[in-house]
Amino acid sequence: MKYVSEYRDEALVQDYGAAIAALITRPWTLMEICGGQTHTIVKYGLDQLLPPTVTLIHGPGCPVCVTDAALIDQALILAAQPGIIFCSYGDMLRVPGTATDLLTVKAQGGDVRMVYSPLDALALARTHPNRQVVFFAVGFETTAPATAMAVHQAHRQGIENFSVLMAHVLVPPAMEGILAAPDCQVQGFLAAGHVCTVTGYEGYHAIAQKYHVPIVVTGFEPVDILQGTYLCLQQLEAGRAEVENQYARSVKAPGNLSAQQLMEQVFEVVPRAWRGLGTLPQSGLGLQAPYQYLDAHRRFSDRLQVHPDSPIDTPCISGLVLQGLKKPHDCPAFGDRCRPEHPLGAPMVSTEGACAAYYRYRAAL
C-alpha cells in the first residue's frame, strides 16, 4: 500500500538503526510529542533497536490524557443534567475525573453520546431543538478546525441549542513548558506531523533558537520515526538547532491556510490547565467574542461550580509520564491496579496514551 508499506520496510528500518549507531558519539535524549508516534515506537520496538546511548522519552502527545481533571468534572456535571445531550469522542468516555467518568454517568442515565465529529453533535442539535447539545471540544490543533467549523455553522444557521465545552490545547506552549522546566532532559524533539499539517512548522523556529534544540517534524510509521531520529541526532552531533521536515509528503511549511483562517476567526488563544503540566499561558483555545454565546462554560456557568471530592488515594504517576520524567512501567500500579478495563489515569485509557501502548505491547515483558 503506497505511503504505508514502504515506510514499514524491515530492511530500511535496520539500515536506519545501523546508521544511527554509526552516527552518535555521546548520549542523547529525544522526546516525541505525539501519542501516535509513541504507539509506533513501542509496537515496533524502535527504542530497543536504537543504541543504549539514545533515549526516546514520551511527551504530552495525547490530548485526551492532558485534559485537566477539573474540565472533565465539568463535563460530568453537564452530562448528568436532564435536557442535555452530551457528545464526546470515544476516548474521553472512560477518562477519570475526580471521582468518576462519562461512561459511568451514561450508565446512570445521562444522555452521553459518542460522536466522530463535532458536526455530528451539531446535527443532533438540529434534530433535537428542545434539547441542549454540548460537544466536548478536546484535542490539539489537528481537531480544532472541525470544532471551529461546527461553531461557525451553528452561528451562521442560528442553531442556539448547541454549545461547546472548550478543552483544545496547543502543542508549542507545551514544548516550551517542558524545555523551561529545571529538570528538563530533552535535547531534541520529534514534532507531531499531524499537528503540522494544520499549523505548518514556521512557528517552531523561535523555540529551536530560544532553547537551542533541534526540532524535526516527523511522521508515524517506523521508517518515518527512525529517519526523524537520525535527522535530529545529526543536528545534535553537529551542534545545530534547526527545524527540519521529515514528513514532507504531508506537511508544508505554512500548513493549511484555510484551516488556520477559520480557527483565527472563531478562536482566541487563552491559558489552559494541562494534566501533569499545570496551567500554561497561551496554550489553549477559547471562543472569540461573536461566538461566546456558544461557549458551554458561559451558558451553564450556574451549574459548573466544581467542588471536587477529596482526591482518590492512588499510586498513579500519570503526571510524571506526561512530562516524560517516568515511563509507564515505572508506575507501581501499571498492569496490576491500572489496566485498560480499570484505568487509574488517562494515559491508560486513550488509544494515544503511553501507558495503553506499553500495556498492549509490553505488559508481558
N, C-alpha and C positions, 0 to 999 in steps of 0.2 A: 504494500500500500504506500503510495508516494507520500513523502514527508512523514512517514511513521517508521516503516521497516528499515529504511536506510539509516535512521537515527537510533536504531537498536542493534546495529550490526556488531556482533560479538568481537570480530577481529579488529574493527576500528576502536571499539571500547578498550581492548587490550593494548592497542597501539598508543592510545592517549595515556593510559596508565603508565606505560613504559616511558613515554615522552616526559610526563610529569616527574617521574622518578629521576630521569637523567637531568632535568632542569634545575631542581631545587638544591640549594647549598646550605640551608638552615631551616629551622621550624617556622611554619606559618599557620595562621588561623583565619579561616574564611567563614562568613555567615551567609547562608541562603535565606532570602527574605520572603519565601513563598512556600506555602504548605504543599502545593502540588510538587514542587521540586523536592521537598523533604520526603514525600512518599516514594518518589522515583529513586532517590538516594538509598533509602532503606530497603525498598523492594528488590533492587538490583545489586545491593551490596557495594555501591560505588565508593563509599567511605572506607570499606575494607580493602578495596582494590588499591587505594592510594597509599603512598609510603606513610609510615607511622609519624613522620615529622610534619605531615599535612593534616590539619584538623578541620573538619567541617562541623560547624555548630548551627543549630536550628533557631531562627529568629521568630518574631511575632508575625509569621506569614499566614496565619489563619484568622480571617476576620471574625468568624463566629467565636473563636477562642478568646479574642481580645475584647469582646463586648463586655462592658463593665457590668458587674452583678446588680448594681442599682438600676441600670437600664432594663435588665431582664426582670427585676422585681416590678418595675412599672409596666412592662409588657404583661406580666402575670396578673396584675390588678385589672388592666383593661380586658384581658381575655376572659376574666371571670364575670364581667359585667353583663347583666341582661341587656339585650338590644344591640350588642356589639358582635360583629363577625370579625375575629382577629385572624389575620393572614400572615403567614411566615414561610420562609424557605424551610425545607425539611430538616436541615441540620440543626436549626435552632430549637426544635421541639423538645429535645432532651438535654439541652444545656442547663445546668443547675443555676438557679438564682440563689437567694439567701436560704430558702427553705424547700423549694420545690421546682418544677419545670412545667413547660407549656403542655407537654403530653399528659401530665397528671391533671392539670386544670381541665383539659379536654375530657378526660375520663370522668371528671367530677361534674360534667355538664356544660362547661364553657364551649362556645361555638368557635373552635380553633380549626383553621383550615390550612393545609399545606398548599402552596402555590409555587409555580415555576417562574413567575414574573410578576412584578407589581402591576402590570397591565391586566393580569388575571384578577387581581384584587379590585381594580377599577371596574372591570366587567361585572363583578359581583355587586358593586355599589349601584351600577345601572339597573341590575335586575332585582335589587332589594332596596327600593327607595325609602322604605320605612325603617331600615336598619342602618346603624353606623358601621362602616367598614374601615378597619385600621390595618395598614400594612406596616410590618416591622422592617424598616429600611436598614438592613445590615449589609456591610461589605466594603471592600476597598474601592478605588477608582474604577475598577472593572465593572462593577454592577451599578455604580452611581448613575450613569447615563439613563438606564432603564427607569430608575426611580424619578429622575428629572423629567423624563417623557410622560410618565404617569401623572405627575403633579401638574405639568404643563397642560396635558389634555383635560384633566379634571377642572382646572381653572378656565380653560377656553370653552369647555362644554357646560360649565355651570353645575357640575356634579358636587354638591355640597355635603353629601353624606359620606365622603371619602376623606381620609387623612392618613398621614404617615408618622410613625414613631421613629424619628431620625436617629440612626446609630452609625452612619457612614464614617469611616476613618480614612486618613491619608497616609501613604507609606513614607514619603520623605521625612516628615517630622519624627516618625518612629525611629528611622535610621539615625537621625541626629540625636535623639534622646539616648539611644544605645551608645553612640560614639562619645557623647558628653559625660557618660557615667564614669565615676572614678575607677571602677573595677572592670572597665571595658577590655575585652580580649580581642576584639575584631580588628583585623589588619586589612581586610578587603571584603567586598560584598559581591555576591551573585544576585543581581536585581531581578525582580519578578517580570518576566516577559509579558504576561497578560496585562498587567497594570500599564506597562509602557506602550502597549498597542493603543491605549486610550490617551495617555498623557504625553507620550514621547519620552525622551530622556535628556532633553536640554536642561531641565531643572536640576539634574544630578551633578552638573559640572561644579556648581558652587559648593556642594557637600564634599566632593572629591578634593577640591582645592583647600577648603577650610580645614579639613581633618587629615589631609594628605593620605587618603585611602583610594585605591583603585576600585571602580565600580563597573562590573561587566553585566550588561543586560543579557539574560540567559533564558533559553527555552526549557522544555520539560522532559525531554527524552534523555536516555543515558549519554548519547554522544553529545547532545547539547550541553549537559551539565559538566561533562569532563572537558569539553572544549572551552566552556566558560571558565572552569577552574584553571585550565592551562593558561588562558589569556591573563587571568588575574594574577597568577603566580609569576608569569613572565614580567608583568609590570613591577611586582614587588621585588623580584630579583634585580631588576634594572633601576630600582629606586624611583619609579614613576608612579603617579597617582592621577589617572585619567579615566574618562568614561568611554567604554567600548561597547559595541553592539554585536553580540554573538548571534542574536535572534533576528537577523536581518530579513529572513523570509517572511516575518510577520510584523516587525517593528520598524518604523521610520522615525527619524529624529524629532519631527514636530508632532507625531502622534495623529490621532483622529480629530481634526479641527472641528468638524461638525458636532461631535460629541462634547468637545470642550466648550464650544459656543453655547450649547444648550445648558450645560452644567453651570457656566458662568451666569446665564440668565436666571436660572432657578435657585441656585445655591449661593450661600456665603460661607466663608471659612470661619470656624468657631473653635474654641478649646474643646477637648474631648477627653474624658477619663477612659483609660485603657486598663483592662485586667492585666496585672503584672507590671505595668509601667507607670501607673499613676496618671494624673492629668497632664497632658501635653498641650502647650499652646499651639493654636493654629493647626490642629491635627484632625479636625472633624468638619463635617458639612452640616449646615442648618439651612433653613429656607429664607430666601430674600423677602423683603417687606411685602411685595404684591401677593406672595403665596403663603404668608404665615398663618392665614386663617385655616390652612390645610395641615397645620402642624398639630399632631395629637397632643403634644405637651401643652400647648395653649388651649386647645379645645376642651381637654379633660383635666385642666390644671387642678380643679377642686377635688379630683379623685386620686391624684398622683402624689399625694404626700406620703412618701415611703418612710415607714418606721421599721427598719429591719429588726428581725428577731436576733437573739444572741447568735453569734457565729457558731456554726456547727463545728464540733471538735473533729478535725480531720487531719491526717498526715499529708494531704495533697500538697505538692510543691509546684503546681502548675504555673504560678507566677515566676518562679525561677526558670522553669522550662521555657516559658515565653520570652524571657530575657536572654536565653541562650547560655545561662550560667550553669544549668544542670541538664543532663539527659534524662529521658523518661525512666530508664531502668535504675536511675539513682533514687527514685521515689520508693519509700518503703511499702507503699500501697499498690505499686504497679503490678498488674496481673493477679493480684490477690483480692484486696478490698476494692480495688478500682479496675473495672473491666468495662468493655463497651456496653454490656447489658445492665451494668450498675456503675455508672461513672461518678467519680468524686469531683472531677474537674473537667472543664470544657475541652482540653486537648485530647481527652479520651473519647469524646463524642463525635466530633466533626470528621468528615472524610479528609480534611486537610490538616487535622491535628497531629502533632508529633507523637503523642502517646498512642493514638489509634494506629499510626504507622508501625511503631515498634511492637505493639501488641499483635498486630496482624502478621507481621513478617518475622519477628524475632522473639516472640514471647517464650519460645521453647529453648532459646539459646542460653 
